[in-house]
Every structure is written in C-alpha cells, then in structure tokens.
Amino acid sequence: MKTKDELPACPVAITVQLIGSKWKLLIMRNLLQRPWRFNELRKDLEGISQKVLTDSLRSMEGDGIITRTVYAEVPPRVEYALSGLGESMRPILDAMEQWGTNYKNS
C-alpha cells in the first residue's frame, strides 16, 4: 500500500493507479459475485497468465482491495474476496457495467 505522499494529487489518477489495469478490473468483477480460488480465476479470465494473476492479486491485497484467506486443509485452500475497501468500489463497477451495456445496445 502506498503512502499518501506517494499517491498522485488527482483522485481519478489514484483510482486508475489502484484498479486501472484490464485484469484488476476483471478480477474485481468476479470477486463482486463471491470469493474465488486462484485456479477458478485463472480459468475464468481467459488469456491471463499465472504470473500476471499472481502479481495482480498481490498488488490488490497490498493496496487493501482484496483479502486472501488460507484454510488449514490438505491440500491448502486459498480464497480471494473483496475487502470492505474493495466492496466500496461496487458502485464504480456497476456504473461501468451499465455504461458498457448502454454502449453495446446503442
């Protein structure tokens, strides 16, 4: 997570920096539905590499947007879910979905 001094001055730039990549937005889209496991995300996000998914999840966890829960099972089970901060971005993603639907239908 960046310190406030390291963040851009523009609030829109801050948002873009945190969730602006194609993959982060699609990861968040999935996590809005329910918690997902790593391999579920990888299979659903066609074209994402394991490295990019790992890096994106780590970055989002570091920024406090998602949580990573490890269950003490054999084999270990790890689930990713939106944190409270990530959940607060739901209206942004809902607006993007509505805009995309309107654009597609026009």
C-alpha positions in Angstrom: 0.0 0.0 0.0 1.4 3.4 -1.0 1.7 6.2 1.5 -0.5 9.3 0.9 2.6 11.2 -0.2 3.3 8.6 -3.0 -0.2 8.9 -4.4 -1.0 11.2 -7.3 -2.7 14.5 -6.5 -5.6 13.8 -8.8 -8.3 11.5 -7.2 -9.1 10.0 -10.7 -5.4 9.1 -11.1 -5.4 7.4 -7.7 -8.4 5.2 -8.7 -6.8 4.4 -12.1 -3.5 3.5 -10.4 -5.2 1.1 -8.0 -7.7 -0.6 -10.3 -6.9 0.7 -13.8 -5.4 -2.4 -15.4 -7.6 -4.6 -17.5 -7.0 -7.6 -15.3 -7.6 -5.9 -12.0 -11.0 -4.7 -13.2 -11.9 -8.2 -14.4 -10.7 -9.8 -11.1 -12.9 -7.3 -9.2 -15.8 -8.1 -11.5 -15.6 -11.7 -10.5 -15.0 -11.0 -6.8 -18.2 -8.9 -6.7 -20.1 -12.2 -7.1 -18.4 -14.3 -4.4 -15.0 -15.4 -3.1 -12.9 -17.2 -5.8 -9.9 -19.6 -5.7 -6.8 -18.9 -7.7 -7.4 -21.6 -10.3 -11.0 -20.6 -10.7 -10.0 -17.1 -11.5 -7.3 -18.2 -13.9 -9.7 -20.4 -15.8 -12.4 -17.8 -16.0 -10.1 -14.9 -17.0 -9.2 -16.2 -20.5 -5.8 -15.1 -21.6 -4.4 -14.1 -18.2 -1.0 -15.7 -17.3 -0.3 -17.2 -13.9 2.3 -14.5 -13.3 0.0 -11.6 -14.1 -2.8 -13.1 -12.0 -0.4 -13.6 -9.1 1.1 -10.1 -9.4 -2.4 -8.5 -9.7 -3.7 -10.4 -6.7 -0.7 -9.5 -4.6 -0.9 -5.8 -5.6 -4.6 -5.6 -4.8 -4.1 -7.3 -1.5 -1.2 -4.9 -0.7 -3.5 -2.0 -1.5 -6.2 -3.4 0.8 -8.7 -4.0 -2.0 -8.9 -7.8 -1.6 -8.4 -10.3 1.2 -6.6 -13.6 0.9 -7.8 -16.3 3.3 -5.7 -19.5 3.7 -7.6 -22.5 5.1 -5.6 -25.1 7.1 -6.6 -28.1 5.0 -4.8 -30.7 3.0 -4.3 -29.7 0.3 -4.3 -26.0 1.3 -7.2 -23.9 0.1 -6.8 -20.2 -0.6 -9.7 -17.9 -1.4 -9.7 -14.3 -2.5 -12.5 -11.9 -1.7 -13.2 -8.2 -1.8 -12.3 -6.3 1.4 -14.5 -3.5 2.7 -12.5 -1.1 0.6 -12.9 -3.2 -2.5 -16.6 -3.6 -1.8 -16.8 0.2 -1.7 -15.9 0.2 -5.4 -19.1 -1.7 -6.3 -20.9 1.5 -7.5 -18.0 2.3 -9.8 -18.1 -1.2 -11.4 -21.9 -1.1 -11.5 -21.7 2.2 -13.4 -19.1 0.7 -15.8 -21.3 -2.3 -16.4 -24.4 -0.1 -17.1 -22.4 2.2 -19.4 -21.0 -0.8 -21.3 -24.5 -2.3 -21.7 -25.9 1.0 -23.0 -23.0 1.4 -25.4 -23.4 -2.1 -26.8 -27.1 -1.7 -27.2 -26.9 1.7 -29.0 
